[in-house]
Amino acid sequence: MQIILTTPEELKRIISETFSQDLIDKAFSGARKPLPALSEPLQTIASLSKELGVSRVTINAWMKAGELPYIRIGRRVYFQRSAILEAGKKKKGAGK
């Protein structure tokens, strides 16, 4: 085994010479986008259902109906309190 030290620019050149640009583009096209900066802590389904006094089934139904904004991180679901309050205001205003 041989260890080669190189600069980032040299590594980029070697990769671009070895692989076609189309292949490189395909490899990185599925890269995940970074999460937005959050100004408040996130809530779980359990904490939100307790705070709102509704069941987890109700939270899931609201999510499925698009009435409750949420953030999915992997398989987990989180909520921003400010987004939930804003959605509640819009729903209440639309019902008048």
C-alpha positions as CSV (number, residue, x, y, z in Angstrom):
1,M,0.0,0.0,0.0
2,Q,1.2,3.4,-0.9
3,I,0.2,6.7,0.7
4,I,0.1,9.8,-1.5
5,L,-0.1,13.3,-0.1
6,T,-1.8,15.8,-2.3
7,T,-3.5,19.2,-2.2
8,P,-7.3,19.5,-2.5
9,E,-6.8,21.1,-6.0
10,E,-4.7,18.2,-7.1
11,L,-7.2,15.7,-5.8
12,K,-10.0,17.4,-7.6
13,R,-7.9,17.3,-10.9
14,I,-7.2,13.6,-10.4
15,I,-10.9,12.8,-9.8
16,S,-12.0,14.9,-12.8
17,E,-9.5,13.2,-15.1
18,T,-10.6,9.7,-13.8
19,F,-14.4,10.1,-13.8
20,S,-16.6,11.8,-16.4
21,Q,-18.4,15.0,-15.2
22,D,-21.7,13.3,-15.8
23,L,-20.9,10.5,-13.4
24,I,-19.6,13.0,-10.8
25,D,-22.8,15.1,-11.2
26,K,-25.0,12.0,-10.7
27,A,-23.0,11.0,-7.6
28,F,-23.6,14.3,-5.9
29,S,-27.1,15.2,-7.2
30,G,-28.6,13.2,-4.3
31,A,-26.7,15.0,-1.7
32,R,-28.9,16.2,1.1
33,K,-29.5,19.9,1.7
34,P,-28.3,21.3,5.0
35,L,-31.0,22.0,7.5
36,P,-32.1,25.6,8.0
37,A,-30.8,27.4,11.1
38,L,-33.4,27.1,13.9
39,S,-34.0,29.9,16.3
40,E,-35.9,27.7,18.8
41,P,-35.9,24.1,20.1
42,L,-37.8,21.5,18.2
43,Q,-40.7,19.6,19.7
44,T,-41.5,15.9,19.2
45,I,-44.9,14.4,18.5
46,A,-45.2,13.4,22.1
47,S,-44.4,16.8,23.5
48,L,-46.7,18.6,21.0
49,S,-49.6,16.2,21.6
50,K,-49.2,16.8,25.4
51,E,-49.1,20.6,24.9
52,L,-52.1,20.7,22.6
53,G,-54.1,18.1,24.6
54,V,-54.7,15.8,21.6
55,S,-53.6,12.3,20.8
56,R,-50.6,11.3,18.7
57,V,-53.1,9.9,16.1
58,T,-54.6,13.4,15.8
59,I,-51.2,14.9,15.3
60,N,-50.5,12.4,12.6
61,A,-53.8,13.0,10.9
62,W,-53.2,16.8,10.9
63,M,-49.7,16.2,9.4
64,K,-51.2,13.9,6.7
65,A,-53.8,16.6,5.9
66,G,-51.1,19.2,5.5
67,E,-52.6,21.3,8.4
68,L,-49.5,20.9,10.6
69,P,-46.0,22.0,9.4
70,Y,-43.3,19.6,10.4
71,I,-39.6,18.9,9.9
72,R,-38.5,15.4,9.1
73,I,-34.9,14.4,10.1
74,G,-34.3,10.9,9.0
75,R,-37.3,8.9,10.2
76,R,-38.1,11.3,13.1
77,V,-40.6,14.2,12.9
78,Y,-40.2,17.5,14.8
79,F,-42.2,20.7,15.0
80,Q,-41.3,24.3,15.5
81,R,-43.6,26.0,18.0
82,S,-43.7,29.2,16.1
83,A,-44.7,27.4,12.9
84,I,-47.5,25.6,14.7
85,L,-48.8,28.8,16.2
86,E,-48.8,30.5,12.8
87,A,-50.6,27.5,11.2
88,G,-53.2,27.7,14.0
89,K,-53.7,31.5,13.4
90,K,-54.2,30.9,9.7
91,K,-56.6,28.0,10.2
92,K,-58.6,30.1,12.7
93,G,-58.7,33.1,10.4
94,A,-59.8,30.9,7.4
95,G,-62.7,29.5,9.5
96,K,-64.3,32.9,10.0
